């Protein structure tokens, strides 16, 4: 537990700093380009999401699902896995170069796929920016290969700290754009080639430096990484078979997400669209990244080791313990984000010629709340899905992810039909799509947990369902207390919506109240998870 606590602390601290600087990056971007009704902001969002989308195919489809368990197993080789990892990296780099070249050549078509409902000037600007952003596919891939290999060797810190460099470079680029071209036009048709070069170039430079940072730490692995094109006879065929299922799974998720984005692009430059949903997802992912990834990643490595050794009883115990620990923190996060949804969203909005910042914050908050519905189920899914990967089973996750994708498509098309038939206005289209995704994720988690229960003979569900009940008893009144603070501050007419900085301050005040009430109630209930959580928190303190 001590080693898991230390690893969680390192990952959590790095993730927290990277996410906070990521939030600052988004705040600066909103300050320069706007969000709701900003065609330029939506165009950059579409262009910058393209490499992220392709990267998700690599990361979710191959790296997380396959590479970590395989590298853990390869360490038992006589050379500590050196030959296997060198061949794997060589093959991965070749694939990434080819994939990046093809994607960049297809930039206009890719932009049309993700934003086809947007106005022509937004599509044109998004395409111009995409030529600068799509080379990030190669850089993201190298960063992920290096980072997952470091994680597999229990060197957890660099992978989570490196994005800080990217965020700082991006912030510098946004500030330079604002300083040189103020006021930066929100209309896509008014952008110049120099502005496009500055924005797109600094975005890609940040990703490049993010990957370079990991190379500095590679020597800690004790491995001599070198090009090796002799790919036969070292087990890469097994990797390919496993990756095939996960790649199809990730591609299905990407296709479903692309359909969602295509539908939402109807509101690009007019109302809540790509930039709003991206920022709402960023807020949603903050607790997920800081809590779930920092605590769950070391558990995944431990689960992989126990599964490889055939110790199923220990795997079941790992699952129950990790879920209880994660949900202790996540329940508080759900209550805090729900209570502070409007001031938190105000941080990412500003006045434009079409809408006030306060009104935009309320629209964005609704999207955030619709995403938030699925945070607890997705936390459980993180552990469940990675347990399948630990057993080298990527086929079963493919089927329950396909189930989710079908539901996402159905709900997204349903939201589109409601809009087309004037049942919901354009301003609610993004929220309706987000809610559909949450419903799909909840049902997916139920199916995935049932399948894993059948596979390994139980998940100790009773222990963590009892814990969920305790957390709910504490989180509901805590969230109500936080909302009460917002109402007493004046609500949507109060000081918390007077600006981006006071929106952040209001969010912090609400969050603090929620956490105090949450912990107080759990202390009264004498929740056993308080002791485990305290141990993890103390790992963050100096000298621990």
N, C-alpha and C positions, 0 to 999 in steps of 0.2 A: 504494500500500500504506500510505503514511503517513496519508493521509486516512481510509482504512478503519480503521487502527489507532486513530486518535483517536476516530472515531465509535464503534467497539467499546468503547473505554475509557469513554466517557461513558455509553453504554447499559448496559455491564456494571456500572459503579459504581452507577448508579441502580437497576438491577434487583436488584443484590446488597442494597442498603440496603432497598429495598421488600420483597424476599423475607424478609430477616432480620426486619424489623418485622412482616411477615405471619406468620412463625413465632412471634414473641412474642405476636402477637394470638391465635393458636391455642392457645398455651401458657396464656395468661391465661384464655381461654374454657374450656379443659379444667379449669383450677384452680377456676373458678366453677361450671361446669355438669357436669363429668365427660365421659366419652366412652363407653366400653363400658358397656352396660346403663343408660345415662342417657336416659330418655325425653325430657326437656326438651332435652338437647343434640341428639338426633336431630330433634326437632321444629324447632328453630332451623335446623339444617342443611338440612332440606327447604325451609323457607320462604326462606332466604337463597340457596339454589341456584336457585330458580325464576327470578329476574331474571338470574342468571348464565347460565342455560340459554338464555333468550330472547336475551340479549346475544350469546351464541356464534353464534346464527343471523345476527345483524347483522355481527359482527366477522369470523368465518370465512366467512360466506356472501356478504358484500358488500364490506366495507371492505378487508381484507387482499388479497383476490383481485382486486378491481376498482379501488378508489379510488386506491391508490398508483400503479399503472401509468398510469391515466388522468390523474392530476394531473401526473405527470412529462411526459406528452405535451402537456398543456394549457399548460405553461410556455413552449412554443414559440409560443403565440399572441401577437398584438401587445400585449395587455394583461397578459401574463405569467400568463394563466389566471384572472384576477380574476372575470370574468363567469361562467365555467364553475363555479368553486368556489362563488360566491355562490348560484347557482341550485341547485347540488348540495346545499348545506347547507340551503337553504330546503325543498327537497323532502324531504330526510332528516329534518328536524325535524318536519314535518307527519306523516310516516309514523310516527315514534317516538311522537308524542303520541297518535295513534289506537291504535297497538299497545299502549301502556301502559294506556290507558283500558279497552280490551277485556280485557287480561290481568287487571287488578285486579278488574274485574267478575266474572271467571270464577275467582277465587281458590279457592273450595271445590272446584271440579271439577279444577283444575290440581293441587291438593294430593293429591286422591284418585288422580290419574293417576300421580304419582311415588311415593306412599307408601301405596297402597291396602291393603297387607298389614299395616300397622301397627295398633296398638290404637286404639280410638276416642278416648281422651283425648289420645294423641299427634297424631292427625289434627286434633282440635279446636284444640289449641295451635298446630300448624303453620299452620292456616288463619288464626287470629287474627294471627300474626306475618307471614303472607304479605300481608295488607292493608297492613302497614307497609313491607314489603320490595319489593313489586312496582313501586312508582313508580321504583325504581332503574333500571328498563329505559330510561326517558327519559334519566336522568342518565348511565348507562353509554354509551348511544348517542351523546350529545353529546360525552362524553369521548373516545370512539373516533374520531368524525368529526374533531374538532380534532387529536387526537394523530396520526392517520394522515396528515392534511394537513401537519402539521409535519414528520413523517418524510419525506414526499415532497419537501419543500423542504430536506431535509438538516439539519433542526433536530431532532436526535435526543434530546436530554436530557430535556426537560420531560415527555414521554409516560411515561418510565420512572421519573421521580422523583415524579410527582404521587401515585401510590398510597401513598407514605409518609404523606401527610396523612390519607388514609382509615384506614390502619392505626392511627395514633395516636389518632384520634377513637374508633375502635372499642374500642381498649384502655381508653381513659378510660371509655367506656360500660360495659364489662364490669366494671371495677374499681368503678365507682359502684354497679352492681347488686349486686356482692358485699358492698360496704360497707353498703348500705342494707338488704339483705334476708338477710344471713348467718344461718344457712347456707342458700344458695339451694337450693330443693328440686329433686331430680332427677326426681321424679315429675311428669309433665305435668299431672295433675289438680289439683296444688296451686298452680299459678301464678295470680296475680291480674292484673287489668287494668293496674294501675300498673307491674308488672314487665314486662308485655308491651310497654307504651308505651315504657319506658326502653330496653329491648333493641332493639326494632324501630326506634324513632326515631333512636337514635344510629347504628345501622347505615346508615340511609338518609342521615343528615346527612353521614357520612364520604364517601359517594359523591358527594354534591352539591359538597362542597368540593374533591374531587378534580378535578371538571370545571372548577370556577372557576379553579383554579390554571393550567390551560392557557390560559385567556383572557388572563392576564397576559403570556404570552409570544407571543401572536398577532401583535403588531406587528412582530416580527422577520421575519415572512414577507413584509412589504411589501405585503400584500393588504388591501383595504378590504372586509371582510365585511359584507354588508347583505342584508336580505330581498329576494328577487327571485322572483316567482311566474311569470315568463315562461319557461316550461320548454321551449318548442319551438325547434328549430333550432340547438341548441348541442351536440348529440351525446349527450344523455341517453338517447336510444333505444338507442344502443350499450351504454351502461352498464347499462341495463335488461336487454338480451339477455344480456350477460355475467353479470349478477347473478342472472338466473333460474336458470342451471345451478348456480351456487355456493350459492344459497339452498336449492335442492332437495337439494344435497349436504349442507349443514349441517343441514337438517331431518331427513334420514335418519340422520345421526349422532346428533342429539338424540333421535330416536325410539328408536334402539338403546340409547342411554344411559339413557333413561327406563325401558325394559324391565329393564335391569340393576338400576336403583334400586328398581323395583317388586318384583323378586325378592328383593333384599337386605333390603327393609323387613320381611320375615318375622322378622328378628332384631332389629328396632328395640326398644330398651329392654330387651333380653335378652342379646345377645351382639354380636360385631363386625357393625356395620351401617353406616348412612349416615355417621355422624361418624368412625368408624374409617377407612372407605374414603376419605373426604375428606382426613383428615390424612395417610394413606399417600400419596395423590396429591399432597398439598402437598410432602411430602419428595421424592417422585419428580420433581416439577416444579422443585424448587430448582435442581439442576444444569442442567436443560433451559432454564430461563428465563435464568439468569445466563450460561450459556455459549452456548447455541444462539441465543437471541434477540439477545444483545449482539453476537456476531460475525456471525450470519447475516443480521440486518436490514440492515446496510450493504451486504452482498454482494447482497441481494435488490434494493436500489436500483440497484446497479451492473449486475447482470444485466439488469434492466429497461431500463437505458439502452443496453446493448450489443445487446439483442434488438431494441429499437426502431430501432436503426441498422442492423440486419441483419448484425451482426458475429458470426456463429455460432461461429467459431473462438475468439473471446474468451469467449463464453458457455461453451463447453465447458471452457476453461481455468479460468474462474471457478468452475464446478461442482466440478471436481476439487480445486482449491486450497481452496475453502471446506469441502468434506467432509473433506479431510485435516486441516485446521486444527481443525475442530470435534471430530473423533473423537480427536484427541490429548488434549484435555481430558476428553471424555466417557468415554473408556475408564478413565481414572483415577477419575472420579466413580462409575462403575458398581462398580469394585472397592471403593472406600471405603464407599459406601452399603450394598453387600452385606455387607461385613465388620461394619459398625456398625448393621445393621438393628434389632437388639433394643434396644440402648441409645438409638438415635435414636427408636424408637417409644415408649420409656419416657418421653420428654419430653412425650408427648401422652396419657399415661394417669395415672389416680389411683385409689385404692381407692374402691369403692362397696359397697353392701350386698350385692351379688351376686358380685363378683369382685375379686381383689387387683390392684394396679397391675402387679405383675410378670407375672402370668398374662395380663393384658390386653395388655401390651407384646409378649409372644410371639405372641399372636393377630394383633395389628396388624402385627408384623414379617413374618409370613407373607404378608399381603396386599401389603405393600410389595415383598417379593421377587418376587411374581408380577407386579406392574406393572413392576419393574425389568428383566425379561427383554426388554422392547421398547424400552429407552432408546436403544440404538445404532441399530436400524432407524428409529426415529422421527426421529433426528437426520438421517439420510440423506434421509428423506422430506421433512423441512422444506425442504431445498434443491431436491429434485426437484419437489415440488408447486409451489413458488413459481416455478420456471423455466417451468412451463406457464402460470402466470398472466402472466409477463413477456411471453409470446408471445400474450397475449389468448386463450388456450385454457383455458376453464373447463369445456368439455364432457368432455374426457378425464379430468380429475380427478374429475368426477362419477361416472364409471363405476368407477374403481378405489376410490373411497370407498364406493360402493354395494356393491362386492364385500366390502369390510371390514365394512360394516354387516350384511350377510347372515351373515357368519362370526360376528360378535358376537352376533347373535340366536340362531344355532344353538348356540354354545357356552354362552350364558347359559341357554337352555332345557335344554341338556344338564346343566348344573350343578343346575338346579332339579329335573330328573328324578332325578338321583343322590340329591339330598336327600330327595325324596318317597319314594324306594324304599329309604331307610335305608342307602345306600352310603357317603355322607359325612354327618357330623353338622352341626348348625346352625352350629357354631363355624367350620366350614370353607367355608360357603356363599359368603361374600364373597371369600375367597381363590380359590375355583374360578372365580367370575365374572371376577375380575381376571386370572387366568391365561388364560382364554378370550379376553379382550380383547387381551392381549399376542400370542397366537398369530395373531389376526386382523391385528394391526398388522404383524407380520413378513411375512406373506404379501402384504399390501397393498403394502408397500415393494418387494418383489421385482417385483410386477406393474407398479407405477408406474415403477420404474427401467427396466424392459424397454421400456415404452411411450415413455418419453422418449428412450431410446437410438434407437429407430426414428424418432422425430420429427426429431431434430437430427443424426443420423448419428454417434452415439458419445458416451460420457460419460467417456472415459479411465478406465474401470473398473479396469484393471490397476494404475494408479498408486495409487488409494486402497484397493484390496484388499490390495496389498502393504503399505501403511501399516497397515491393520487387523491384519495378521499380526504386524507389529512391536509394535503396541500390546498385542495379546493376550499376546505373549511376556513383556511387562513387567507387564501388569495382573494376570494370574493369580497369579504368586508374590507380587505386592504385596498382593492381596486375602487370600491365605493368611497373610501376615505380620500383616495387620490382625486377622484372625480369631484368630490365635495370641495376640495381645495381649489380646483379649477373654477367651479361655479361661484365660490365665494370671492374669487379674484375678479369676477365680472364676466366670466364665460367668454363667449365670442365677441363681446363688447369690451372685455377687460384688457389689462396691461400686458397679459401674456401674448397677445397678438399684435402688439405695437411695433414689433420689428423682429429680425432674425435672431439677434443676440438675446433679447428678452424672451423670445420663444424658447431658446435653449435653456435660459435660466429657469423659466417656468416649468419646463420639462424636468429639469434636475430637482426642483422643489417637490413636484408631484411624485417623482420617482422615489425620493428620500422618504416621504410620508408613507408611500406604499410599502417600502421595504421595512420600515420601523414597525408598522402595524402587522405585517406578515410575520416577521420574526417574533414579535410579542405574542401573537396567538399560538404559533408553533411552540414557543417556550411554555406557555400555559398547558398545551397538550402534551408536553414532554416528548416531542417528536425525536426518535432516535437518529434521524438524518442530520440533526443539528450538530452532533459530534463529528460526523464524517465531513460535513460541510466546513466546520471550523478548522479541521485539520488541513483541508485543501486551501482555505483562505490564508492560513498561517504560512503556507509555502510561498506566498507572494511577498511576505514581509522580509525586510533586510536581515541578513544573518541567519536565515532559516535554511 
